[in-house]
Amino acid sequence: MAFSVEVDPGKCIGCLACTRCHNFVCGNDFKAQAVRSEVEEIGCNQEAAAICPVGAIFISGPVANRCKPK
């Protein structure tokens, strides 16, 4: 089972508090980006969502693993 992790760039103010979690980095626009949009363990992703001052991080799941067509 996997969890879906998304950052809404329209809401993100670039405080980068979420980058304490290894799954978030500073993008070229100085806003947070998720390194992986699907994660097996929610761990620090949930903490990052909780500390985001504008609620720009969304976690949903678990989601089924998806196969990419060849």
C-alpha positions in Angstrom: 0.0 0.0 0.0 1.2 3.5 -0.8 0.3 7.0 0.3 0.0 9.9 -2.2 1.9 13.1 -1.3 1.3 16.4 -3.0 2.3 20.0 -2.5 0.0 22.8 -3.8 2.4 25.3 -5.4 -0.3 28.0 -5.3 -0.6 27.7 -1.6 3.1 27.2 -0.8 4.8 30.3 0.6 8.3 28.9 0.5 9.0 28.7 4.2 10.5 25.2 3.6 9.7 24.0 7.1 8.7 20.7 5.4 12.3 20.2 4.1 13.1 18.7 7.5 11.5 15.6 6.0 13.7 13.9 3.4 10.9 13.7 0.9 10.7 17.5 0.4 13.1 19.8 -1.3 13.3 23.5 -2.4 12.3 23.8 -6.1 13.7 26.3 -8.6 10.8 28.6 -7.7 11.8 28.5 -4.0 8.7 26.5 -3.1 8.6 23.0 -1.7 8.3 20.0 -3.9 7.8 16.4 -3.0 10.7 14.2 -4.1 8.3 11.2 -4.4 4.6 11.5 -5.0 3.9 8.0 -3.6 5.5 6.7 -0.5 5.1 3.4 1.4 5.7 4.9 4.9 3.9 8.1 5.8 6.3 9.0 8.7 7.8 12.4 8.3 5.5 13.3 5.4 2.6 13.5 7.9 4.7 15.7 10.2 5.6 18.0 7.3 1.9 18.4 6.4 1.1 19.1 10.1 3.8 21.9 10.4 3.0 23.6 7.0 1.7 27.0 8.0 -0.6 27.3 5.0 -1.8 23.7 4.6 -0.1 23.2 1.2 0.8 19.6 1.7 -1.8 16.9 1.0 -1.6 13.3 1.9 -4.1 10.7 0.8 -4.1 7.0 0.8 -3.4 4.3 0.9 -3.6 4.0 -2.9 -3.1 1.0 -5.1 0.2 0.6 -6.8 -0.1 1.7 -10.4 1.6 0.1 -13.4 2.9 2.4 -16.1 2.1 1.3 -19.6 5.1 0.4 -21.8 
